[in-house]
């Protein structure tokens, strides 16, 4: 059995790895409590094929550029199943942004958002890794898009994505702004913050509104990993508006993954999709280079300093191609 598995594997020398808010959930054992340290972490990477199992050689050759979404990305070298490896045109971090962040936005809005032209969509943490894609996909669907962010720089970035209303919550009261400017409510919410922001989103849903929960980053650093939420009246609020609230976890939608990834790659290549990458050039300590920078990249993201997807450039030693 082990030999058969190895025959279907691809060995990759990493060039870039992605940092996600849920990395600390995984490392804390919240996704799989049965796992005990040490175990591999990191969800996504992009690099060059340096070794192939016999079966995998029918799909790839040494030197191919591939991206992948599976556990164990935080490494200089990794071995991944050929079926989970995706050919990409070049070793560019922009392609990496699509694997988790882009796919989450694309599939969640398509499967759960049921977007219609002219609807109003609220994207929280809109200038982050996945928020930037939710803004663009909602605009492509002909929606009026509101995006929340934490600085004027991020608001400017959202405007460059044609976001109709960027709300800097450090200078504007989100709840008051939504009530005043959108009295008819919000049709679709793409929510990743949780806590008080989720409460505001629920309170501002329109009739038949759809709220998609893709995360709750405000609570991930707490001991229990869940932010406080005043949900006692949630059933009443949903009932009064015929509204819905649904969760989205990417691994549950893998049947949609290949199509989503292929479509997004085509959009990017044709210049129809912005994939903003933040490699920490402006971070304290400088650019995120090497695996030792992963912890800085995570802290940087949780401090709300990133603009776009946080990516670490891996600097492995040189290697000659080999067969598994």
Buried (B, 14 or more C-beta within 10 A) or exposed (E): EEEEEBBBBBBBBBBBBBBBBBBBBBBEBBEEEEEEEEEEBBBBBBBBBBBBBBBBBEBBEBEBBBBBBBBBBBBBBBBBBBEBBBEBEEBBBBBBBBBBBBBBBBBBBBBBBBBEEEBBBBBBBBBBBBBBBBBBBBBBBEBBBBBBBBBEEBBEBBEEBEBBBBBBBEEBEBBEBBBEEBEEBBBBBBBBBBBBBBBBBBBBBBEEBBBBBBBBBBBBEEEEBBBEBEEEEBEEBBEEBEBBBEEBEBEEBEEBBEEBBEBBBEBBEEEEBBBBBBBBEEBEEEBBEEBEBBEBBBEBBBEBBBBBBBBBBBEBEEEEBEEB
